[in-house]
Amino acid sequence: MVEQWLLEGDPAVRWRVLRDLSGAPDEVVRAERARVATDGWGARLLALQHDNGGWGEGNYSPKWTSTTYTLLRLIWLGLLPGHPAALKACERLWEWQSRWRAPETCVVSILVRVTSDSGYPAGRLDEMVAHLLDRQQDDGGWNCRSKTGTDVHGSFHTSILALEALSAYAARGGPIDMSAAAHRGRDFFLNHRLYQSHRTGAVAIPASTKFPAFPEWHFDVLRGLEYFRAAGVKDDRLVDAVRTVRNRRRPDGRWSTYSPYAGKQFFAIEPPGPSRWNTARALTVLKWWDEAEAPSQS
């Protein structure tokens, strides 16, 4: 049974399976989620944190071992808000941010997300969210190359980062109303059927139909569907994307491990072969899609 196999995995997999697939009580889910900090992948990453609150050799690079991306991974794994390691890392990132010459939209998006999800009390968080709203393109997307918010086509990569950031900020209870911007951002993806060129209907980014465990700053189809599930938005224009995820299922009912993006990694969370992490993610998205009664508005 696939679900039993998933429950034999890392705490980062188990707590999500218990919440999203098994329907376990909240207290059981939270207890298992707390183990992310003490066992398995999350504990291994936390053990690599420096005394100054950072990871690796820098705040943003080398990317996948930097403080920014390690903290983002811990958020994905499910580290509970308020964890001292995350708060210390956020403090370091905001001190680094104060020295920026000019904000860069992708980096701002990640900073807003990890800050919101970690529960760090950043005094300039609202200012960074306002920056994201100012940089939204006319087509509803975002693009890190934009200087005005209206001058280029939206980027799939930047847009998913911005939408995730706004979602985390809203969940935190931030005072800025970003519902209209989020609506426009979802329409950007829906107008592209999530992952297709609006001109030709072809896959816009060939790599987006593969699902690395950690998508980093990249967009992919599974990541996009996870966002729409979290937003509670089911739309017929996502049908092709859902089919793409279904078609990646192996004969044994599981999904595969995909190679990470090129660059130094602290460690691989899973070997090649069937992936508990991706299987749990894909099954959660498909369960939502199959059980939602009807398409909703974005």
DOLUM-16241 format. One record per residue (C-alpha): residue in three letters; chain; x, y, z. Coordinates in steps of 0.2 Angstrom, whole numbers. Last residue first. Example, Ala and Ser with C-alpha at 12.3 -4.5 7.8 and 13.67 -1.06 7.14 Angstrom:
<atoms>
(atom "SER","A",(68,-5,36))
(atom "ALA","A",(62,-22,39))
</atoms>
This chain:
<atoms>
(atom "SER","A",(-47,163,-46))
(atom "GLN","A",(-65,157,-48))
(atom "SER","A",(-69,140,-43))
(atom "PRO","A",(-70,124,-54))
(atom "ALA","A",(-82,111,-46))
(atom "GLU","A",(-84,98,-32))
(atom "ALA","A",(-66,97,-27))
(atom "GLU","A",(-62,78,-23))
(atom "ASP","A",(-52,74,-38))
(atom "TRP","A",(-42,89,-38))
(atom "TRP","A",(-38,89,-20))
(atom "LYS","A",(-34,70,-20))
(atom "LEU","A",(-23,74,-36))
(atom "VAL","A",(-13,87,-27))
(atom "THR","A",(-10,77,-11))
(atom "LEU","A",(-5,62,-22))
(atom "ALA","A",(8,72,-31))
(atom "ARG","A",(16,79,-15))
(atom "ALA","A",(16,62,-6))
(atom "THR","A",(24,54,-21))
(atom "ASN","A",(37,68,-23))
(atom "TRP","A",(43,65,-5))
(atom "ARG","A",(42,47,-5))
(atom "SER","A",(52,46,-21))
(atom "PRO","A",(53,30,-31))
(atom "GLY","A",(70,28,-39))
(atom "PRO","A",(86,38,-38))
(atom "PRO","A",(92,41,-20))
(atom "GLU","A",(82,52,-8))
(atom "ILE","A",(86,68,3))
(atom "ALA","A",(102,71,-7))
(atom "PHE","A",(115,80,4))
(atom "PHE","A",(123,98,7))
(atom "GLN","A",(121,102,-11))
(atom "LYS","A",(133,110,-23))
(atom "GLY","A",(126,116,-40))
(atom "ALA","A",(115,109,-54))
(atom "TYR","A",(97,108,-51))
(atom "PRO","A",(92,92,-42))
(atom "SER","A",(89,76,-51))
(atom "TYR","A",(72,69,-50))
(atom "THR","A",(65,56,-38))
(atom "SER","A",(51,46,-46))
(atom "TRP","A",(32,45,-42))
(atom "ARG","A",(23,31,-35))
(atom "GLY","A",(9,19,-41))
(atom "ASP","A",(20,4,-45))
(atom "PRO","A",(17,7,-63))
(atom "ARG","A",(25,25,-61))
(atom "ARG","A",(16,41,-60))
(atom "ARG","A",(22,55,-72))
(atom "ASN","A",(6,54,-82))
(atom "ARG","A",(-4,59,-67))
(atom "VAL","A",(7,75,-65))
(atom "THR","A",(5,80,-83))
(atom "ARG","A",(-14,76,-83))
(atom "VAL","A",(-15,89,-68))
(atom "ALA","A",(-6,102,-79))
(atom "ASP","A",(-18,99,-94))
(atom "VAL","A",(-33,101,-83))
(atom "LEU","A",(-27,117,-75))
(atom "ARG","A",(-38,128,-87))
(atom "ASP","A",(-53,119,-79))
(atom "ASP","A",(-51,129,-63))
(atom "LYS","A",(-49,124,-45))
(atom "VAL","A",(-44,138,-34))
(atom "GLY","A",(-42,133,-15))
(atom "ALA","A",(-26,144,-13))
(atom "ALA","A",(-17,129,-6))
(atom "ARG","A",(-22,119,-21))
(atom "PHE","A",(-17,132,-33))
(atom "TYR","A",(0,133,-25))
(atom "GLU","A",(2,115,-25))
(atom "LEU","A",(-3,115,-43))
(atom "GLY","A",(11,127,-48))
(atom "ARG","A",(24,117,-38))
(atom "LEU","A",(19,101,-48))
(atom "VAL","A",(20,110,-64))
(atom "ASP","A",(37,117,-61))
(atom "PHE","A",(44,135,-58))
(atom "HIS","A",(62,138,-53))
(atom "TRP","A",(68,148,-38))
(atom "GLU","A",(73,132,-28))
(atom "PRO","A",(62,118,-35))
(atom "PHE","A",(67,106,-20))
(atom "ALA","A",(62,88,-23))
(atom "PRO","A",(65,90,-42))
(atom "PHE","A",(49,89,-51))
(atom "LYS","A",(50,87,-70))
(atom "THR","A",(37,94,-82))
(atom "SER","A",(44,112,-79))
(atom "ALA","A",(61,107,-87))
(atom "PRO","A",(53,110,-105))
(atom "ILE","A",(49,128,-100))
(atom "ALA","A",(34,135,-111))
(atom "VAL","A",(26,118,-115))
(atom "ALA","A",(18,122,-131))
(atom "GLY","A",(1,130,-133))
(atom "THR","A",(8,142,-146))
(atom "ARG","A",(5,160,-141))
(atom "HIS","A",(0,158,-123))
(atom "SER","A",(15,147,-120))
(atom "GLN","A",(10,133,-108))
(atom "TYR","A",(14,130,-90))
(atom "LEU","A",(-2,135,-79))
(atom "ARG","A",(-15,134,-93))
(atom "HIS","A",(-6,150,-99))
(atom "ASN","A",(-21,161,-95))
(atom "LEU","A",(-22,151,-79))
(atom "PHE","A",(-5,156,-74))
(atom "PHE","A",(-8,175,-77))
(atom "ASP","A",(-25,173,-69))
(atom "ARG","A",(-17,167,-53))
(atom "GLY","A",(-6,183,-53))
(atom "ARG","A",(-21,194,-56))
(atom "HIS","A",(-30,186,-41))
(atom "ALA","A",(-15,187,-30))
(atom "ALA","A",(-14,206,-34))
(atom "ALA","A",(-32,208,-30))
(atom "SER","A",(-30,199,-13))
(atom "MET","A",(-15,209,-8))
(atom "ASP","A",(-23,218,6))
(atom "ILE","A",(-8,225,17))
(atom "PRO","A",(-10,222,35))
(atom "GLY","A",(-1,205,36))
(atom "GLY","A",(-10,191,45))
(atom "ARG","A",(3,178,44))
(atom "ALA","A",(-8,168,31))
(atom "ALA","A",(-8,184,20))
(atom "TYR","A",(11,185,21))
(atom "ALA","A",(13,167,16))
(atom "SER","A",(1,169,1))
(atom "LEU","A",(10,184,-4))
(atom "ALA","A",(26,175,-4))
(atom "GLU","A",(19,160,-14))
(atom "LEU","A",(12,172,-27))
(atom "ALA","A",(29,181,-29))
(atom "LEU","A",(39,165,-30))
(atom "ILE","A",(27,158,-43))
(atom "SER","A",(28,174,-53))
(atom "THR","A",(47,175,-53))
(atom "HIS","A",(49,158,-61))
(atom "PHE","A",(34,159,-73))
(atom "SER","A",(41,176,-79))
(atom "GLY","A",(28,189,-83))
(atom "HIS","A",(31,199,-100))
(atom "VAL","A",(40,215,-99))
(atom "ASP","A",(38,233,-95))
(atom "THR","A",(24,236,-83))
(atom "GLY","A",(31,233,-65))
(atom "THR","A",(44,247,-68))
(atom "LYS","A",(61,239,-67))
(atom "SER","A",(57,222,-73))
(atom "ARG","A",(71,209,-75))
(atom "CYS","A",(64,200,-60))
(atom "ASN","A",(48,196,-69))
(atom "TRP","A",(31,196,-61))
(atom "GLY","A",(14,190,-68))
(atom "GLY","A",(-3,199,-70))
(atom "ASP","A",(-1,203,-88))
(atom "ASP","A",(2,221,-84))
(atom "GLN","A",(17,216,-73))
(atom "GLN","A",(17,216,-54))
(atom "ARG","A",(32,226,-48))
(atom "ASP","A",(23,238,-37))
(atom "LEU","A",(14,224,-28))
(atom "LEU","A",(31,215,-24))
(atom "HIS","A",(38,232,-18))
(atom "ALA","A",(23,234,-6))
(atom "VAL","A",(27,216,1))
(atom "MET","A",(45,222,4))
(atom "GLU","A",(38,238,13))
(atom "ASP","A",(26,227,24))
(atom "LEU","A",(41,216,29))
(atom "ARG","A",(51,231,35))
(atom "GLY","A",(50,229,53))
(atom "ALA","A",(54,210,52))
(atom "PRO","A",(45,201,66))
(atom "TYR","A",(51,183,61))
(atom "GLY","A",(36,171,61))
(atom "SER","A",(46,158,51))
(atom "ASP","A",(32,157,37))
(atom "SER","A",(32,176,35))
(atom "THR","A",(50,178,35))
(atom "VAL","A",(53,163,23))
(atom "ARG","A",(40,170,11))
(atom "VAL","A",(45,188,12))
(atom "LEU","A",(63,184,9))
(atom "ILE","A",(59,172,-5))
(atom "SER","A",(49,185,-14))
(atom "VAL","A",(62,199,-11))
(atom "VAL","A",(75,188,-19))
(atom "CYS","A",(64,185,-34))
(atom "THR","A",(60,204,-35))
(atom "GLU","A",(77,211,-34))
(atom "PRO","A",(78,226,-21))
(atom "ALA","A",(90,240,-25))
(atom "ARG","A",(108,243,-17))
(atom "TRP","A",(105,230,-4))
(atom "ARG","A",(114,233,13))
(atom "SER","A",(98,232,23))
(atom "GLN","A",(95,215,15))
(atom "TRP","A",(110,208,24))
(atom "GLU","A",(103,213,41))
(atom "TRP","A",(87,206,35))
(atom "LEU","A",(95,189,30))
(atom "ARG","A",(104,188,47))
(atom "GLU","A",(88,191,57))
(atom "CYS","A",(80,178,46))
(atom "ALA","A",(93,165,50))
(atom "LYS","A",(91,168,69))
(atom "LEU","A",(72,166,68))
(atom "ALA","A",(74,150,58))
(atom "ALA","A",(86,143,71))
(atom "PRO","A",(75,148,85))
(atom "HIS","A",(60,139,78))
(atom "GLY","A",(45,152,78))
(atom "PRO","A",(35,144,64))
(atom "LEU","A",(37,125,63))
(atom "LEU","A",(49,117,51))
(atom "GLY","A",(39,109,38))
(atom "LEU","A",(50,102,25))
(atom "TRP","A",(46,116,13))
(atom "ILE","A",(51,129,26))
(atom "LEU","A",(67,120,30))
(atom "ARG","A",(71,120,11))
(atom "LEU","A",(68,139,11))
(atom "LEU","A",(80,141,26))
(atom "THR","A",(93,132,16))
(atom "TYR","A",(90,142,1))
(atom "THR","A",(92,159,9))
(atom "THR","A",(107,154,21))
(atom "SER","A",(117,147,6))
(atom "THR","A",(119,129,2))
(atom "TRP","A",(108,129,-14))
(atom "LYS","A",(114,146,-20))
(atom "PRO","A",(132,147,-18))
(atom "SER","A",(126,160,-14))
(atom "TYR","A",(112,170,-6))
(atom "ASN","A",(118,173,12))
(atom "GLY","A",(135,166,10))
(atom "GLU","A",(147,151,12))
(atom "GLY","A",(136,138,19))
(atom "TRP","A",(123,141,32))
(atom "GLY","A",(119,156,42))
(atom "GLY","A",(114,160,60))
(atom "ASN","A",(131,167,66))
(atom "ASP","A",(134,150,75))
(atom "HIS","A",(134,141,59))
(atom "GLN","A",(119,130,54))
(atom "LEU","A",(124,112,48))
(atom "ALA","A",(114,104,62))
(atom "LEU","A",(99,112,56))
(atom "LEU","A",(100,104,39))
(atom "ARG","A",(102,87,47))
(atom "ALA","A",(88,90,58))
(atom "GLY","A",(77,94,44))
(atom "TRP","A",(82,79,34))
(atom "GLY","A",(79,66,48))
(atom "ASP","A",(75,69,66))
(atom "THR","A",(74,83,78))
(atom "ALA","A",(68,98,69))
(atom "VAL","A",(56,89,57))
(atom "ARG","A",(50,80,73))
(atom "ALA","A",(38,95,76))
(atom "ARG","A",(28,90,61))
(atom "GLU","A",(24,73,69))
(atom "ALA","A",(17,81,85))
(atom "ARG","A",(8,94,74))
(atom "VAL","A",(0,80,64))
(atom "VAL","A",(-6,70,79))
(atom "GLU","A",(-13,86,87))
(atom "ASP","A",(-22,91,72))
(atom "PRO","A",(-31,74,71))
(atom "ALA","A",(-26,63,56))
(atom "GLY","A",(-35,65,39))
(atom "SER","A",(-24,51,31))
(atom "LEU","A",(-20,60,14))
(atom "ASP","A",(-17,79,18))
(atom "ARG","A",(-13,79,37))
(atom "LEU","A",(-6,62,40))
(atom "VAL","A",(3,62,23))
(atom "ARG","A",(10,79,27))
(atom "TRP","A",(17,74,44))
(atom "ARG","A",(24,58,37))
(atom "VAL","A",(34,66,23))
(atom "ALA","A",(44,79,33))
(atom "PRO","A",(45,65,47))
(atom "ASP","A",(55,55,34))
(atom "GLY","A",(48,39,27))
(atom "GLU","A",(38,24,34))
(atom "LEU","A",(22,33,32))
(atom "LEU","A",(25,34,14))
(atom "TRP","A",(26,15,12))
(atom "GLN","A",(9,14,22))
(atom "GLU","A",(1,26,10))
(atom "VAL","A",(7,17,-5))
(atom "MET","A",(0,0,0))
</atoms>
